[in-house]
Amino acid sequence: MAHFLYLLLLVSIWFPHFFHQPFLFVNGDTDLIQKTCKTTKYYDLCLSSLKSDSTSPAADTKGLAVIMVKIGMANATSTNSYLASQLSPPKNANNKDAVMKMVLKECALKYSYAGDALKSSLQNLEDESYDYAYMNVMAAADYPNACHNAFKQNPKLVYPKDLALREDSFKHICDVVLGIIDALGW
């Protein structure tokens, strides 16, 4: 009977405590994610991006870089799709609209190139050619500048705010990748 009372006491103490604790559904190294993200320029972006991917807790530092590159590729593809959706001319198209369409096509192409550069960096990471991976990510981050410059060359065009936000987001993702590659110690 004393054994039963002891067990009941333990369960009554443990049971409420059990429901007040957060559950961790993965056994991975969340400390590595935090440590790695601290080496990047955008800690919060890094942390939220990696935590949103279910494979990141089990990844090593190179794996975390791969995950962030894939996030960058998705961002470039999304921006390319957004730009393509903006290409349909209005009913009363004029010369300014034709120039805008031309610039948007150029921008879509640049984001396509950015995605290709990130894809190349994935292979570089796989091959542990971190210097080439770094260069490809830097190239990817630079492609949106060509888009922005195309708008600057046409002063009658206004650089769309949504595109500016997408550009910043893409560049920040690339900066995070560069920080993680630096952490690999190449």
C-alpha positions as MATLAB code, in Angstrom:
seq = 'MAHFLYLLLLVSIWFPHFFHQPFLFVNGDTDLIQKTCKTTKYYDLCLSSLKSDSTSPAADTKGLAVIMVKIGMANATSTNSYLASQLSPPKNANNKDAVMKMVLKECALKYSYAGDALKSSLQNLEDESYDYAYMNVMAAADYPNACHNAFKQNPKLVYPKDLALREDSFKHICDVVLGIIDALGW';
ca = [
       0.000    0.000    0.000;
       2.872    2.379    0.788;
       4.327    1.707   -2.658;
       0.998    2.633   -4.266;
       0.778    5.890   -2.260;
       4.357    6.773   -3.224;
       3.559    6.152   -6.906;
       0.366    8.207   -6.614;
       2.339   11.055   -5.023;
       4.914   11.011   -7.843;
       2.240   10.983  -10.528;
       0.344   13.848   -8.875;
       3.526   15.935   -8.789;
       4.691   14.985  -12.271;
       1.333   15.072  -14.092;
       0.618   18.852  -13.840;
       4.269   19.589  -14.609;
       4.024   17.440  -17.736;
       1.294   19.616  -19.273;
       3.087   22.888  -18.597;
       6.224   21.928  -20.478;
       6.639   22.632  -24.161;
       6.934   19.587  -26.351;
       9.910   19.223  -28.633;
       9.001   16.972  -31.502;
      12.516   16.734  -32.901;
      15.659   15.472  -31.278;
      17.993   17.666  -33.296;
      20.579   20.155  -32.255;
      18.710   23.453  -31.885;
      21.833   24.871  -30.247;
      23.686   24.423  -33.549;
      20.969   26.365  -35.354;
      21.220   29.229  -32.882;
      25.012   29.167  -32.878;
      25.099   29.136  -36.677;
      22.540   31.916  -37.003;
      24.609   34.088  -34.664;
      27.343   34.063  -37.312;
      24.990   35.655  -39.850;
      24.012   39.242  -40.503;
      20.290   38.538  -39.996;
      19.953   36.310  -36.946;
      16.144   36.480  -36.701;
      15.642   35.708  -40.387;
      18.082   32.818  -40.151;
      16.481   31.398  -37.032;
      12.891   31.671  -38.249;
      13.770   30.260  -41.673;
      15.659   27.282  -40.305;
      13.109   26.573  -37.605;
      10.379   26.505  -40.259;
      12.136   23.628  -42.025;
      11.546   20.254  -40.394;
      14.919   18.894  -41.545;
      17.057   21.614  -39.983;
      17.265   20.223  -36.430;
      18.981   17.114  -37.782;
      21.301   19.035  -40.132;
      24.944   19.902  -39.663;
      26.240   23.365  -40.586;
      26.601   22.456  -44.261;
      23.042   21.112  -44.206;
      21.821   24.387  -42.725;
      23.520   26.237  -45.597;
      21.782   23.938  -48.081;
      18.406   24.610  -46.469;
      18.934   28.372  -46.658;
      20.061   28.130  -50.295;
      16.842   26.272  -51.098;
      14.860   29.006  -49.343;
      16.695   31.547  -51.505;
      15.905   29.545  -54.635;
      12.221   29.477  -53.686;
      12.333   33.240  -53.125;
      13.950   33.849  -56.536;
      11.386   31.604  -58.236;
       8.535   33.362  -56.447;
       9.842   36.776  -57.495;
      10.294   35.580  -61.063;
       6.651   34.371  -61.076;
       5.489   37.653  -59.590;
       7.307   39.582  -62.325;
       5.865   37.337  -65.036;
       2.376   38.016  -63.673;
       2.988   41.752  -64.058;
       3.766   41.468  -67.771;
       0.219   41.491  -69.125;
      -0.256   44.923  -70.699;
      -3.193   47.113  -69.709;
      -5.974   47.705  -72.263;
      -4.736   51.204  -73.112;
      -1.027   50.423  -73.379;
       1.291   53.308  -74.165;
       5.042   53.726  -74.631;
       5.639   53.891  -70.875;
       3.818   50.564  -70.478;
       5.955   49.011  -73.214;
       9.130   50.165  -71.442;
       7.790   48.854  -68.132;
       7.080   45.490  -69.752;
      10.613   45.374  -71.172;
      12.136   46.204  -67.764;
       9.970   43.651  -65.982;
      11.058   40.978  -68.487;
      14.676   41.893  -67.790;
      14.039   41.672  -64.058;
      12.374   38.273  -64.401;
      15.420   37.072  -66.322;
      17.766   38.367  -63.609;
      15.842   36.534  -60.892;
      15.998   33.409  -63.043;
      19.785   33.807  -63.194;
      19.864   34.335  -59.438;
      18.042   31.040  -58.939;
      20.509   29.328  -61.284;
      23.457   30.741  -59.338;
      21.981   29.426  -56.094;
      21.423   26.042  -57.723;
      25.114   26.012  -58.650;
      26.002   26.842  -55.061;
      24.113   23.708  -53.929;
      26.432   21.585  -56.035;
      29.413   23.526  -54.706;
      28.295   22.849  -51.134;
      27.860   19.167  -51.927;
      31.402   19.090  -53.338;
      32.635   21.090  -50.322;
      33.894   23.771  -52.709;
      32.909   26.472  -50.258;
      34.782   29.244  -52.065;
      32.767   28.596  -55.241;
      29.558   28.268  -53.250;
      30.298   31.657  -51.694;
      30.985   33.230  -55.100;
      27.765   31.809  -56.568;
      25.701   33.129  -53.664;
      27.343   36.551  -54.034;
      26.500   36.496  -57.750;
      22.910   35.525  -56.959;
      22.614   38.410  -54.495;
      23.879   40.821  -57.140;
      21.364   39.950  -59.886;
      18.552   42.009  -58.308;
      20.843   45.059  -58.597;
      20.639   44.750  -62.385;
      16.857   44.818  -62.098;
      16.939   47.874  -59.863;
      19.399   49.583  -62.225;
      17.073   48.949  -65.178;
      14.463   51.040  -63.394;
      17.024   53.759  -62.658;
      17.929   53.922  -66.356;
      14.287   54.687  -67.105;
      13.517   57.668  -64.848;
       9.847   57.720  -65.893;
       9.379   54.334  -64.265;
       8.840   53.915  -60.562;
      10.500   50.962  -58.870;
       7.541   48.996  -57.451;
       7.479   48.791  -53.654;
       6.573   45.118  -53.736;
       9.593   44.420  -55.914;
      11.812   46.451  -53.574;
      10.610   44.358  -50.626;
      11.242   41.159  -52.544;
      14.723   42.384  -53.472;
      15.572   43.144  -49.846;
      14.235   39.797  -48.704;
      16.248   37.932  -51.326;
      19.445   39.808  -50.511;
      18.973   39.152  -46.786;
      18.539   35.435  -47.434;
      21.739   35.456  -49.485;
      23.532   37.306  -46.674;
      22.430   34.581  -44.252;
      23.764   31.897  -46.594;
      27.079   33.741  -46.872;
      27.336   33.897  -43.084;
      26.704   30.174  -42.782;
      29.282   29.390  -45.464;
      31.751   31.540  -43.526;
      30.956   29.469  -40.437;
      32.011   26.354  -42.352;
      35.552   27.671  -42.077;
      36.649   27.316  -45.650;
];
